[in-house]
């Protein structure tokens, strides 16, 4: 069995998921799984472009990794004490 990870959606989205599941005779999980898979397929090129852009900003230093993960610039990291190599 696959581990489940709860997600939070606003009440209107939850209602739409529940309505779709009810009228299609499927579970809410099935609806969310299908929606996410369709969204990712529809945006695959954009996602791949973002991955390549992210990888291009990593130069092998810890600071570049921390910067990419945190969203903080190198200057901001330096202001906070820097990142030891």
Residue, then its C-alpha position, 0 to 999 in steps of 0.5 A: x500500500x502506498x503511503x498517503x499524504x494529506x493535502x489541504x484545499x479551500x472549502x470551495x475546491x473541496x466541494x467541487x472535488x466532492x461533487x465531481x466524485x459523487x456524480x462520477x461515482x469515484x472517490x475524491x482521491x481518484x478525482x484529485x489524482x486524475x486532476x494532478x496528473x492531467x495538470x502535470x502533463x499539460x504543463x510538462x514543458x514549463x516544469x522541465x524548463x523550470x527544472x533546467x533553470x534551477x539546475x543551471x543556477x547551482x554551481x557546486x557550492x553549498x551556498x548555491x544549493x541553499x540559495x536555490x532551495x530557500x529562495x534567498x539570494x547569495x547576498x541575503x545568505x551572506x547577511x545572515x552569516x553565510x553558508x560554510x563550504 
